[in-house]
Amino acid sequence: MELKPIRTDAEHADALAEVERLWDAPEGSAEADRLEVLVMLVEAYETARFPIEAPDPIDFLEYVMDSRGLTRKDLEPYIGPRGRVADIMNRTRPLSIGMIRRLSSGLGLPADVLIQPYPLREPAAA
């Protein structure tokens, strides 16, 4: 297989087959170098062909809470008092930059996900 940019699904399949064939190439060999270049080409094609959009920030927070066994109370140091946490999680108030910074540094969450725009609910009529 000639090394060139991958542009079609057929070329992608061929490249994956070549990657599999070269997978156990000895480190430092010409085959290992070829494998490394092929993997970069496959990654570039897959990133362009199958982009993964950033998750909704609130859905992401809910996932993190569920996977880490956190409660809304655990978010208070990062978001603020119980009512503010409820407003954020119920989508009636957006995350502020300060909240995003605290969540990012305190819980190790990626700020680029938390800063994404997301829909808010309309406030209830009084």
Phi, psi and chi 1 to 4 in degrees:
 res  aa     phi    psi   chi1   chi2   chi3   chi4
   1 MET       -  130.4  173.1 -179.9 -167.5      -
   2 GLU   -76.8  138.8  178.9 -175.5  -12.5      -
   3 LEU   -81.3  118.1  -70.2  179.3      -      -
   4 LYS  -159.7  164.6   61.2 -178.4 -177.0  141.0
   5 PRO   -56.8  144.2  -22.8   32.1      -      -
   6 ILE   -89.3  125.9  -60.7  169.9      -      -
   7 ARG  -122.3  -14.9  -65.8 -172.2  176.4   94.1
   8 THR  -131.4  164.2   67.7      -      -      -
   9 ASP   -63.9  -35.2  -71.8  -16.0      -      -
  10 ALA   -64.9  -43.3      -      -      -      -
  11 GLU   -64.6  -36.8  -69.8  173.6  -11.7      -
  12 HIS   -61.7  -45.6  178.4 -113.2      -      -
  13 ALA   -62.4  -41.8      -      -      -      -
  14 ASP   -62.7  -42.7  -69.3  -15.9      -      -
  15 ALA   -64.1  -40.7      -      -      -      -
  16 LEU   -63.7  -39.3  -72.5  176.6      -      -
  17 ALA   -63.4  -40.9      -      -      -      -
  18 GLU   -66.9  -39.9 -177.2   74.7   -4.0      -
  19 VAL   -59.7  -46.1  164.6      -      -      -
  20 GLU   -61.1  -41.1 -171.8  172.6  -27.1      -
  21 ARG   -64.0  -36.9 -173.5 -176.1   73.9   73.7
  22 LEU   -91.2   -1.6  -64.9  171.1      -      -
  23 TRP   -51.5  -39.9 -167.1 -107.4      -      -
  24 ASP   -98.2   25.0  -68.2  -39.0      -      -
  25 ALA   -62.5  139.8      -      -      -      -
  26 PRO   -62.6  136.5  -14.8   23.8      -      -
  27 GLU   -59.4  137.4 -168.8  169.7  -28.1      -
  28 GLY    87.2   -5.8      -      -      -      -
  29 SER   -84.7  165.9   68.1      -      -      -
  30 ALA   -62.0  -35.4      -      -      -      -
  31 GLU   -65.5  -38.6  -69.0   83.9   10.2      -
  32 ALA   -65.9  -39.0      -      -      -      -
  33 ASP   -64.6  -42.0  -69.9  -15.7      -      -
  34 ARG   -62.1  -43.0 -177.7  176.3  177.1   79.3
  35 LEU   -58.7  -46.1  172.6   63.7      -      -
  36 GLU   -60.7  -42.9 -173.6  174.7  -15.4      -
  37 VAL   -67.2  -42.3  171.7      -      -      -
  38 LEU   -61.1  -41.9  -86.5  170.8      -      -
  39 VAL   -61.9  -40.8  167.0      -      -      -
  40 MET   -63.5  -40.8  -73.2 -171.3  -81.5      -
  41 LEU   -65.6  -42.0  -69.1  170.3      -      -
  42 VAL   -63.8  -44.8  166.9      -      -      -
  43 GLU   -61.1  -41.9  -74.0  177.4  -11.1      -
  44 ALA   -63.5  -42.5      -      -      -      -
  45 TYR   -65.0  -46.5  176.6   78.5      -      -
  46 GLU   -65.8  -36.0  -70.5  176.1   -9.6      -
  47 THR   -64.4  -41.2  -61.7      -      -      -
  48 ALA   -75.0  -38.4      -      -      -      -
  49 ARG   -82.0  -34.2  176.7   81.6  163.5   84.0
  50 PHE  -127.9   63.6  -50.0  107.7      -      -
  51 PRO   -65.0  145.2   23.6  -30.6      -      -
  52 ILE  -110.8  116.0  -60.9  173.9      -      -
  53 GLU   -76.0  149.8  -66.2 -170.7   27.6      -
  54 ALA   -63.8  142.4      -      -      -      -
  55 PRO   -70.8  160.1   25.4  -31.7      -      -
  56 ASP   -60.4  131.6  174.3  -77.4      -      -
  57 PRO   -55.9  -40.3  -27.0   35.9      -      -
  58 ILE   -73.4  -40.3  -57.3  -54.0      -      -
  59 ASP   -59.8  -40.0  -68.8  -17.2      -      -
  60 PHE   -62.9  -45.7  178.2   64.3      -      -
  61 LEU   -60.2  -41.7  -85.6  176.4      -      -
  62 GLU   -62.7  -40.3  -71.4  172.6  -11.7      -
  63 TYR   -63.1  -45.6  168.4   78.3      -      -
  64 VAL   -61.5  -44.3  168.0      -      -      -
  65 MET   -60.2  -45.7  -70.6  170.5   61.6      -
  66 ASP   -64.9  -46.3 -174.5   49.8      -      -
  67 SER   -71.0  -26.9   64.3      -      -      -
  68 ARG  -101.0    0.6  -64.2 -176.3 -173.8 -178.9
  69 GLY    68.6   32.1      -      -      -      -
  70 LEU   -90.7  154.5  -58.6  174.7      -      -
  71 THR  -112.2  173.0   64.7      -      -      -
  72 ARG   -60.8  -33.4  -73.3 -174.3  173.8 -163.9
  73 LYS   -60.1  -35.0  179.6  132.2 -177.6   87.6
  74 ASP   -67.1  -19.0  -63.8  -41.0      -      -
  75 LEU   -86.0  -13.0  -63.8 -178.5      -      -
  76 GLU   -57.0  -39.6  -70.4  179.0   14.5      -
  77 PRO   -62.9  -22.4  -20.9   30.3      -      -
  78 TYR  -100.7  -31.3  -46.6  106.3      -      -
  79 ILE  -106.7  -37.7  -66.8  176.9      -      -
  80 GLY   131.6 -165.5      -      -      -      -
  81 PRO   -59.0  166.4   -3.6    6.5      -      -
  82 ARG   -49.9  -44.0 -179.5  176.7   59.6  165.9
  83 GLY   -63.4  -38.2      -      -      -      -
  84 ARG   -69.8  -40.0 -172.0  164.0  -54.0  134.6
  85 VAL   -60.0  -43.9  171.4      -      -      -
  86 ALA   -61.1  -43.6      -      -      -      -
  87 ASP   -60.0  -42.4  -73.0  -13.9      -      -
  88 ILE   -66.2  -50.5  -64.1  -64.2      -      -
  89 MET   -69.6  -26.8  -62.1  -51.3  -70.3      -
  90 ASN   -89.0    2.0  -67.6  -29.0      -      -
  91 ARG    65.7   30.7  -61.5  173.4 -178.0  -94.2
  92 THR   -98.9   -8.5   57.8      -      -      -
  93 ARG  -141.6  138.4  173.5 -174.1  -78.9 -155.2
  94 PRO   -81.0  157.6   29.7  -34.4      -      -
  95 LEU   -65.4  137.8  -74.1  164.9      -      -
  96 SER   -91.1  166.3   70.3      -      -      -
  97 ILE   -60.5  -39.8  -64.8  -61.9      -      -
  98 GLY   -61.8  -43.2      -      -      -      -
  99 MET   -61.8  -44.4  -68.1  173.0 -164.4      -
 100 ILE   -61.5  -43.3  -69.1  168.5      -      -
 101 ARG   -62.0  -43.8  -74.5 -179.1  179.1  143.3
 102 ARG   -67.3  -40.7  -71.1 -172.5  -63.8  -86.1
 103 LEU   -64.5  -39.3  -73.5  163.5      -      -
 104 SER   -65.9  -49.4 -179.4      -      -      -
 105 SER   -75.9  -38.7   65.5      -      -      -
 106 GLY   -76.5  -38.1      -      -      -      -
 107 LEU  -109.9   -1.3  -65.3  177.0      -      -
 108 GLY    70.5   31.1      -      -      -      -
 109 LEU   -91.0  146.0  -55.3 -179.9      -      -
 110 PRO   -71.3  119.8   21.1  -27.1      -      -
 111 ALA   -61.9  -32.2      -      -      -      -
 112 ASP   -65.2  -22.9   58.1  -32.4      -      -
 113 VAL   -81.1  -43.7  170.7      -      -      -
 114 LEU   -68.7  -24.9  -63.6  173.5      -      -
 115 ILE   -84.5   -7.5 -157.1  162.2      -      -
 116 GLN   -61.3  142.9  -61.8  -62.3  -46.4      -
 117 PRO   -65.8  148.2   18.1  -23.2      -      -
 118 TYR  -149.1  156.1   60.0   93.0      -      -
 119 PRO   -73.2  141.9   23.6  -29.8      -      -
 120 LEU  -106.8  153.1  -64.6  176.9      -      -
 121 ARG   -81.6  148.2  -66.7 -173.1 -177.8  163.0
 122 GLU   -68.8  139.0  -66.4  -66.8  -37.7      -
 123 PRO   -63.7  144.7    9.4  -12.3      -      -
 124 ALA   -65.5  140.6      -      -      -      -
 125 ALA   -68.5  140.1      -      -      -      -
 126 ALA   -80.5      -      -      -      -      -
